[in-house]
Amino acid sequence: MSEIAEKILKVKAELPQGVTLVAVSKYHPNEDIMDAYNAGQRIFGENIVQELREKQQTLPSDIEWHYLGHLQTNKIKYIAPFISLIHAVDSLKLLIEINKQAEKNDRTIDCLLQIHIAQEETKFGFSKDEIKEFLSKELWSELNNVRICGLMCMASNTDNVEQVKLEFKQVKLLFDEFKQSYFRDKDYFHILSMGMSHDYPLAIQEGSTMVRVGTKIFGERVYN
Ligand SMILES: *Cc1c(COP(=O)(O)O)cnc(C)c1O
């Protein structure tokens, strides 16, 4: 068995029931993805449109591709025909564009709203107030070709466990609040995407239902 297969089986075996694993394969070659695929993994996450398109065209068609990164509106059209879940919607404008491209492809695209909770300035996403304002206006509910399936966040990149825990807790509270207020009868609103290689066990403890794990499965990424 390949090293990647062993690692992914180990990660999976330790996940509680109800938590979905997204294997984050960005910057890793097709062979590595196939190792994970042959170990049974079907959900992969990427964050560069061009790279994702190339992989989608050459790899097995039963892979569910997730888009994790900041998405530019002019690039949606390239992934709209096949994308399973877009994790990081952070504006109404983006959601409207995704809806438009989904309609053109005669499909519905599942999306998560990204909430900015980390202390770092550079991360994208709605602030707590912005996301509340966004949902309260209900403009989103008129978009028939997208579904808001939950929330996504990235915690602060810090060794301060208490800080990270607090951030996950806050997002879980918002998730529950939104579920109650806007999505009570919507079964599809059930995804809380939080946790990466270094913090996913903590995220799960705080209520994550979807973890995005790259390095721990595929090793360090080589950026070139
Ligand atoms: C790259 C990436 C991950 C995976 O990070 P690892 O530390 O390699 O597990 C998770 N989420 C997002 C949004 C990413 O861009």
The ligand as an ORCA input file, in Angstrom:
! r2SCAN-3c Opt
* xyz 0 1
  C      -4.835     24.316      1.682
  C      -6.101     24.394      2.455
  C      -6.419     23.412      3.414
  C      -5.523     22.240      3.765
  O      -4.481     22.639      4.589
  P      -3.494     21.591      5.294
  O      -2.849     22.373      6.360
  O      -2.538     21.140      4.235
  O      -4.324     20.480      5.808
  C      -7.639     23.528      4.066
  N      -8.489     24.546      3.802
  C      -8.208     25.494      2.892
  C      -9.185     26.591      2.682
  C      -7.000     25.464      2.205
  O      -6.737     26.430      1.317
*
